[in-house]
Amino acid sequence: HKLNNVIYSDHIVEKGVAFFEKARKLHLEGIMGKDSLSPYRSGKRSSEWLKIKITRQEEALIIGITEPKGARSYFGAVLLAQFQGKELKYIGNCGTGFNEKSLKELYSLFKHSFISTSPLNEKIRLNGKIQWLKPKHVCQVKYSERTDEGYLRHPVYLGLRIDKNPGDIMITSENQKNTIEGVSNDYDMKVGKITLHLTNQEKVFFPGEGITKGDLVQYYNEVSQFILPYLKDRPQSMNRFPNGINGKNFYQKDVDTTKIPSWLKTTEIYSDSNNGNIDYLICNDKAALLYMINLGCIEINPWNSTIRTPEKPDWVVIDLDPGDIDFKEVVKAALVVREVVNELNTECYCKTSGATGLHIYIPLAARYEYESVKLFAELIAHTVNFRLPDTTTIIRTVKKRQGKIYIDFLQNRKGQTLAAPYSVRPRPGAPVSTPLDWKEVNEKLTPSQFSIKTILKRLDQKGDIWKAVLGKGADLHKIIKTITKNTK
């Protein structure tokens, strides 16, 4: 029986190795393999269907190391370069493929090659401290492909090459190929009944990791079922990074309804600051989400309230914004927030900000006005500050915070936004704002451990552990009675 919306995909039986080699010669991304007797399992991953990626290998010069973060010792990643003529060209960072033993051995070797200035003529933008090295150490790395800018995507360290002359490590016409021949950076994606035209998918958005705009689209495509419940019917404040995290960004709240696709949903809201109405984009489905990502929205910033009840937020937000203080103190502050909230006979939920702080939400189910919610958040902030005066502050002015953790309760106002759960943040490493079990909020927690490369595995294992945030809310009337009783 012929189905108009189903296309038969051709295949090759029992010649997988030869097919793989042919795909390698054609510079393809990889091949798919499957058990011929297995059914299609919607939304499931299994060993019956396999994606076999084609990895490439190259030699590269190590020209620097980054600071270690989290539990890692000695250094975080190596900076790689190759000669183009007589000039060194940066080709990306590699932080994968090391263990504790190799980190120690390499650091002992690198110490003798430390230099104070960059060996590159070009200026590269990298956050954090870099220790530069004389370009004398050659290593072997494997990677998936080159980006348009010539960076290695997903490089993995394989070992040193002491048999190689550093001056011979050149960018060649073969290894400089950035994209697969015959494949455009632009393509159409079918999302339900909507066809999205995705552009510049090979543009690098995170240079240190070689993560492209296409990688970001694919991430949000896979995580859409988890993030969309926290976006539904909420006005979006779009923070656009058309050239990635090192390029200029700009905020866009008002969309031109005459220039966007007709299937996108918008809502008109009066703005006091603009002295007029603003057409906000509403992100209720995967197509709208990926449309935003294609605009360069690395992070997703929804309102705390929906268009159904715009004056009543769905949660209280306590934003712990650290200064130059140790993250362990941020964890302690979060636990005190929980302690205070539990004393009020209600529950709260924690997530990483995706940057350097923690966000704590108390569900409210849109039952109370913003002004009441802000006063409740202020009460919590004052109580936590009273219990932790040496490490926290409620002073908004940055210069007066004295490096302490700012307990931000002013996020609880109409029109304020925070990064949604499962939102990527525009920072090196592509960190993700990640919901946590309270047992994970301990001294081992680090802001950088959840990223675009690790979160999907976590979601496969745990699912969405934050569903209660959208459920039954706290009863502020009962809480006020509890406070009154405790103060008598």
Buried (B, 14 or more C-beta within 10 A) or exposed (E): EEEEEEEEEEEEEEEEEEBBEEBBEEBBEBBEBEEEEEEEEEEEEEEBBBEEEBBBEBBBBBBBBBBBBEEBEBBBBBBBBBBBEEEBBBBBBBBBBBEEEBBEBBBEEBEEBEEEEBBBEEEBEBEEEBBBBBBBBBBBBBBBBBBEBBBBBBBBBBEBBEEBEBEEBEBEEEBBBBBEEEEEBEEEBEBEEBEBEBEBBBBBBBBBBBBBBBBBBBBBBEBBEBBBBBBBBBBBBBBBBBBBBBBEBEEBBBBEEEEBEEEBBBBEBEEEEEEEEBBBBBBBBBBBBBBBBBBBBBBBBBBBBBBEBBEBBBBBBBBBBBBEBEBBBBBBBBBBBBEBBEEBEBBBBBBBBBBBBBBBBBBBBBBBBBEBBBBBBBBBBBBBBEEBEEBBBBEEEEEEBEEBBBBBBBBBBBBBBBBBBBBBBBBBBBBBBBBBEEEBBEEEBBBBBBBBBBBBEBBEEEEBBBEBBBEEBBBBEEBBEBBEEEEE
